[in-house]
């Protein structure tokens, strides 16, 4: 998964006009409305674990009062999925998003903005668990919906451009991703201004694809500018600052500036542990990257425990057959090989190959 994360969670608590209901059903719906207000408040405070049981109860109440196919049920499904998503529990989020999408399409039509919002969330979750083929079709659909409904120069269209480009980036299709990132940056600078966080995201993404194309000189000032914008607009301890620090560190490592890279990675991991928690997949990615730097410096006794910690987090959150798990296993195999423990190296390499074949 790319460290760049652009999709905002849609927590739809605004209610539709309720169907005529039995008094008992109206009591259930009122309770669901109250719960949704509480869920939104907790979500905005990043208290996702506290929000989870309330969102589940709200869904169950609406299903009981209105049946499984009501539009309000679709909103509750999306809310619950968004919370699982925020917790890094993507396999739990995906079926909820899928069901919400079917209901939104049924009630609003295939090109409605709400359909696009749920499709975008589903695409990102699929992308994160390694199902790039399905994710790509949804990203392309979201871009089409956004261009039809809000226009080519709207910030929401820029997000859709960024997300599709991000997937192409992961697939190594850098030349296809580049013009999408450039277009997204132009839209955000015009619509939101040069100091907006979304403009910084676009700068970050464009720098990343330039780095992948070995255009390091052009990438570096874009990362620097993105970091300044995010620190000023969101604060120095925000997860998006951690993403940019991580990306800048990888560039510095490629340029051979290992000390600077280490300081950036350590700060990035610290922010993620504080804001996302020590068991979040993005925290694991930061730990894995820090371990990789120690690898490059030949400090295998420092990299091994970090890789092991990252592996534990990724297996727990993404499953044992995820491509990122396979990568982490391969990293550990390399470390044990350098340490002369060839039996352990072979065991990790075999597990990596199995995970990769199953993903």
C-alpha positions as CSV (number, residue, x, y, z in Angstrom):
1,X,0.0,0.0,0.0
2,X,1.3,3.4,-0.9
3,X,1.8,5.7,2.1
4,X,-0.2,8.3,0.3
5,X,-3.7,8.3,1.5
6,X,-6.1,10.7,0.0
7,X,-9.6,9.4,0.5
8,X,-11.6,11.1,3.2
9,X,-14.0,9.0,5.1
10,X,-17.7,9.7,4.4
11,X,-19.7,9.4,7.6
12,X,-23.2,9.9,6.4
13,X,-25.4,10.8,9.4
14,X,-27.7,13.1,7.6
15,X,-31.0,11.4,7.6
16,X,-33.4,10.7,4.7
17,X,-37.1,11.3,5.2
18,X,-38.3,8.3,7.1
19,X,-40.9,5.9,5.8
20,X,-44.3,5.9,7.6
21,X,-43.6,3.8,10.6
22,X,-45.3,2.0,13.4
23,X,-44.8,3.9,16.7
24,X,-42.5,1.1,17.9
25,X,-40.5,1.5,14.7
26,X,-40.3,5.2,15.2
27,X,-38.8,4.7,18.7
28,X,-36.2,2.5,17.1
29,X,-35.4,5.1,14.4
30,X,-35.1,7.8,17.0
31,X,-32.7,5.7,19.0
32,X,-30.7,5.1,15.7
33,X,-30.6,8.9,15.0
34,X,-29.3,9.6,18.5
35,X,-26.6,6.9,18.1
36,X,-25.5,8.3,14.8
37,X,-25.0,11.8,16.3
38,X,-22.8,10.1,19.0
39,X,-20.9,8.1,16.3
40,X,-20.2,11.2,14.3
41,X,-18.9,13.0,17.4
42,X,-16.6,10.1,18.3
43,X,-15.4,9.7,14.7
44,X,-14.4,13.3,14.5
45,X,-12.4,12.9,17.7
46,X,-10.7,9.7,16.2
47,X,-12.3,7.6,18.9
48,X,-13.0,4.8,16.5
49,X,-13.2,1.9,18.9
50,X,-15.7,3.7,21.0
51,X,-17.8,4.5,17.9
52,X,-17.8,1.0,16.6
53,X,-20.5,-0.6,18.8
54,X,-22.7,2.4,18.6
55,X,-22.6,2.3,14.7
56,X,-23.4,-1.4,14.8
57,X,-26.4,-0.9,17.0
58,X,-27.6,1.9,14.8
59,X,-27.5,-0.4,11.8
60,X,-29.3,-3.1,13.6
61,X,-32.1,-0.7,14.7
62,X,-32.6,0.6,11.2
63,X,-32.7,-2.9,9.7
64,X,-35.3,-3.9,12.3
65,X,-37.4,-0.8,11.8
66,X,-37.2,-0.3,8.0
67,X,-36.0,-3.6,6.6
68,X,-32.6,-4.4,5.0
69,X,-33.0,-2.4,1.8
70,X,-33.9,1.1,3.1
71,X,-31.7,4.0,2.1
72,X,-31.1,4.8,5.8
73,X,-29.6,1.3,6.1
74,X,-27.2,2.1,3.3
75,X,-25.9,5.1,5.3
76,X,-25.5,3.0,8.5
77,X,-23.6,0.4,6.5
78,X,-21.3,3.0,5.2
79,X,-20.8,4.5,8.6
80,X,-19.9,1.1,10.1
81,X,-17.6,0.4,7.2
82,X,-15.8,3.7,7.6
83,X,-15.1,3.0,11.2
84,X,-13.6,-0.4,10.4
85,X,-11.6,1.3,7.7
86,X,-10.3,3.9,10.1
87,X,-9.2,1.1,12.4
88,X,-7.3,-0.6,9.6
89,X,-9.8,-3.5,9.5
90,X,-10.2,-3.4,5.7
91,X,-11.5,-7.0,5.3
92,X,-14.4,-6.1,7.6
93,X,-15.1,-2.8,5.8
94,X,-15.2,-4.2,2.3
95,X,-18.5,-6.3,2.5
96,X,-20.2,-3.4,4.3
97,X,-19.2,-1.0,1.5
98,X,-20.3,-3.4,-1.1
99,X,-23.7,-3.8,0.4
100,X,-24.1,0.0,0.9
101,X,-23.1,0.6,-2.7
102,X,-25.8,-1.8,-4.0
103,X,-28.4,0.0,-2.0
104,X,-27.2,3.5,-3.0
105,X,-27.3,2.5,-6.7
106,X,-30.8,1.1,-6.2
107,X,-32.2,4.2,-4.6
108,X,-30.3,7.0,-6.4
109,X,-29.1,5.6,-9.7
110,X,-25.6,4.6,-10.9
111,X,-24.2,8.2,-11.4
112,X,-25.3,9.8,-8.2
113,X,-22.6,11.6,-6.1
114,X,-23.4,9.4,-3.0
115,X,-22.8,6.3,-5.2
116,X,-19.4,7.8,-6.2
117,X,-18.5,8.4,-2.5
118,X,-19.2,4.8,-1.5
119,X,-17.5,3.5,-4.6
120,X,-14.4,5.6,-3.7
121,X,-14.3,4.2,-0.2
122,X,-14.7,0.6,-1.5
123,X,-12.0,1.2,-4.1
124,X,-9.5,2.3,-1.5
125,X,-10.2,-0.6,0.8
126,X,-9.8,-3.1,-2.1
127,X,-6.6,-1.3,-3.1
128,X,-5.3,-1.6,0.5
129,X,-5.9,-5.4,0.7
130,X,-4.2,-5.9,-2.6
131,X,-7.2,-6.4,-4.9
132,X,-5.9,-3.9,-7.5
133,X,-8.0,-5.2,-10.4
134,X,-11.3,-4.5,-8.7
135,X,-10.0,-1.3,-7.2
136,X,-9.0,0.0,-10.6
137,X,-12.5,-0.5,-12.0
138,X,-14.1,1.4,-9.1
139,X,-11.5,4.2,-9.2
140,X,-12.2,4.7,-12.9
141,X,-16.0,4.7,-12.2
142,X,-15.6,7.2,-9.5
143,X,-13.6,9.6,-11.8
144,X,-16.4,9.3,-14.4
145,X,-19.1,10.0,-11.8
146,X,-17.2,13.0,-10.5
147,X,-16.6,14.5,-13.9
148,X,-20.3,14.1,-14.8
149,X,-21.7,15.5,-11.5
150,X,-19.3,18.2,-10.2
151,X,-17.1,18.9,-13.3
152,X,-13.5,18.4,-14.3
153,X,-12.2,21.3,-12.2
154,X,-13.7,20.4,-8.9
155,X,-11.6,19.3,-5.9
156,X,-13.6,16.1,-5.6
157,X,-12.5,15.3,-9.2
158,X,-8.9,16.0,-8.2
159,X,-9.3,13.4,-5.4
160,X,-10.6,10.8,-7.9
161,X,-7.6,11.6,-10.2
162,X,-5.2,11.2,-7.4
163,X,-6.6,7.9,-6.3
164,X,-6.6,6.4,-9.8
165,X,-3.1,7.7,-10.3
166,X,-2.0,6.2,-7.0
167,X,-3.2,2.8,-8.1
168,X,-1.3,3.1,-11.4
169,X,1.7,4.1,-9.4
170,X,1.5,0.9,-7.3
171,X,1.2,-1.1,-10.5
172,X,4.4,0.5,-11.8
173,X,2.5,2.4,-14.6
174,X,4.3,5.6,-13.8
175,X,3.9,7.3,-17.2
176,X,0.2,6.8,-17.0
177,X,0.0,8.1,-13.4
178,X,2.1,11.2,-14.1
179,X,-0.4,13.2,-16.1
180,X,-3.2,12.3,-13.7
181,X,-1.2,13.6,-10.8
182,X,-0.3,16.8,-12.7
183,X,-3.9,17.4,-13.6
184,X,-5.0,16.9,-9.9
185,X,-2.3,19.4,-8.7
186,X,-3.5,22.0,-11.2
187,X,-7.1,21.6,-10.1
188,X,-6.3,21.8,-6.4
189,X,-4.0,24.8,-6.7
190,X,-6.7,26.7,-8.7
191,X,-9.7,25.6,-6.6
192,X,-8.3,25.4,-3.1
193,X,-5.1,27.5,-3.2
194,X,-1.4,26.6,-2.8
195,X,-1.5,26.3,1.0
196,X,-4.4,23.8,1.2
197,X,-3.7,20.2,2.5
198,X,-5.2,18.7,-0.6
199,X,-2.7,20.7,-2.7
200,X,0.0,19.3,-0.5
201,X,-1.3,15.8,-1.1
202,X,-1.0,16.4,-4.8
203,X,2.5,17.7,-4.5
204,X,3.4,14.6,-2.4
205,X,1.9,12.3,-5.0
206,X,3.6,14.0,-8.0
207,X,6.9,14.0,-6.2
208,X,6.5,10.3,-5.6
209,X,5.9,9.4,-9.2
210,X,8.8,11.6,-10.3
211,X,11.1,9.8,-7.8
212,X,9.9,6.5,-9.3
213,X,10.9,7.8,-12.7
214,X,14.4,8.6,-11.2
215,X,13.7,12.4,-11.5
216,X,15.0,13.1,-8.0
217,X,15.9,16.7,-8.5
218,X,12.4,17.6,-9.4
219,X,10.9,15.4,-6.7
220,X,12.8,16.9,-3.8
221,X,11.4,20.5,-3.8
222,X,7.9,19.1,-4.2
223,X,8.2,17.0,-1.1
224,X,9.7,19.9,0.8
225,X,6.9,22.2,-0.2
226,X,4.3,19.5,0.7
227,X,5.8,19.1,4.1
228,X,5.8,22.9,4.8
229,X,2.1,23.2,3.7
230,X,1.0,20.2,5.8
231,X,2.8,21.3,9.0
232,X,1.4,24.7,8.7
233,X,-2.2,23.7,7.9
234,X,-2.6,20.5,9.9
235,X,0.1,20.7,12.6
236,X,3.4,18.9,13.1
237,X,1.9,15.7,14.5
238,X,-0.7,14.9,11.9
239,X,-0.7,11.5,10.1
240,X,-0.4,13.2,6.7
241,X,2.8,14.9,7.9
242,X,4.1,11.4,8.8
243,X,3.3,10.3,5.3
244,X,5.3,13.1,3.7
245,X,8.2,12.6,6.2
246,X,8.3,8.9,5.2
247,X,8.3,9.8,1.5
248,X,11.0,12.4,1.9
249,X,13.1,9.9,3.9
250,X,12.9,7.3,1.1
251,X,14.1,10.0,-1.4
252,X,16.9,11.0,0.9
253,X,17.9,7.3,1.3
254,X,18.0,6.9,-2.5
255,X,20.2,10.0,-2.7
256,X,22.6,8.4,-0.1
257,X,21.7,10.9,2.7
258,X,21.2,8.2,5.3
259,X,21.4,10.3,8.5
260,X,18.7,12.7,7.3
261,X,16.6,9.7,6.2
262,X,16.9,8.1,9.6
263,X,15.8,11.2,11.4
264,X,12.8,11.7,9.1
265,X,11.7,8.0,9.4
266,X,12.0,8.0,13.2
267,X,9.8,11.1,13.4
268,X,7.3,9.6,10.9
269,X,7.0,6.4,13.0
270,X,6.6,8.4,16.2
271,X,3.7,10.4,14.7
272,X,2.0,7.3,13.4
273,X,2.2,5.5,16.8
274,X,0.7,8.5,18.5
275,X,-2.1,9.3,16.1
276,X,-3.0,5.9,14.5
277,X,-1.9,3.6,17.2
278,X,0.9,1.0,17.5
279,X,-1.1,-1.7,15.7
280,X,-2.2,0.2,12.6
281,X,-1.0,-1.0,9.2
282,X,0.4,2.4,8.4
283,X,2.5,2.3,11.6
284,X,3.8,-1.1,10.4
285,X,4.8,0.3,7.1
286,X,6.7,3.1,8.7
287,X,8.5,0.5,11.0
288,X,9.3,-1.6,8.0
289,X,10.8,1.4,6.2
290,X,12.9,2.3,9.2
291,X,14.1,-1.4,9.3
292,X,15.0,-1.1,5.6
293,X,17.2,1.8,6.3
294,X,19.1,-0.1,9.0
295,X,19.4,-2.9,6.4
296,X,21.0,-0.5,4.0
297,X,23.5,0.5,6.7
298,X,24.3,-3.1,7.5
299,X,22.8,-2.8,11.0
300,X,20.9,-6.1,10.9
301,X,20.5,-6.5,14.7
302,X,18.5,-3.3,14.7
303,X,16.5,-4.1,11.6
304,X,15.4,-7.6,12.6
305,X,13.2,-6.7,15.6
306,X,11.6,-3.9,13.6
307,X,10.7,-6.2,10.7
308,X,9.3,-8.8,13.2
309,X,7.2,-6.1,14.8
310,X,5.9,-4.9,11.5
311,X,5.2,-8.4,10.4
312,X,3.1,-9.1,13.5
313,X,1.0,-5.9,12.9
314,X,0.5,-6.6,9.2
315,X,-0.5,-10.2,9.7
316,X,-3.0,-9.2,12.3
317,X,-4.6,-6.4,10.4
318,X,-4.3,-7.5,6.8
319,X,-4.1,-11.3,7.0
320,X,-1.3,-13.7,6.4
321,X,-1.6,-13.7,2.6
322,X,-1.4,-10.0,1.9
323,X,1.4,-8.8,-0.5
324,X,2.8,-6.5,2.2
325,X,3.1,-9.5,4.5
326,X,5.0,-11.3,1.8
327,X,7.3,-8.3,1.4
328,X,8.0,-8.2,5.1
329,X,8.7,-11.9,5.3
330,X,11.1,-11.6,2.4
331,X,12.9,-8.7,4.2
332,X,13.3,-10.9,7.3
333,X,14.6,-13.8,5.1
334,X,17.3,-11.4,3.8
335,X,18.2,-10.3,7.3
336,X,18.6,-13.8,8.6
337,X,20.7,-14.7,5.5
338,X,23.1,-11.8,6.2
339,X,23.2,-12.9,9.9
340,X,24.2,-16.4,8.7
341,X,21.0,-18.2,9.9
342,X,20.2,-19.8,6.6
343,X,17.6,-22.2,8.1
344,X,15.5,-19.3,9.4
345,X,16.1,-17.4,6.2
346,X,14.7,-20.3,4.1
347,X,11.7,-20.6,6.4
348,X,10.8,-16.9,6.0
349,X,11.4,-17.0,2.3
350,X,9.1,-20.0,1.9
351,X,6.4,-18.2,3.8
352,X,6.9,-15.1,1.7
353,X,6.5,-17.1,-1.5
354,X,3.4,-18.8,-0.2
355,X,1.8,-15.5,0.8
356,X,2.7,-13.9,-2.6
357,X,1.2,-16.9,-4.5
358,X,-2.0,-16.7,-2.4
359,X,-2.5,-13.0,-2.7
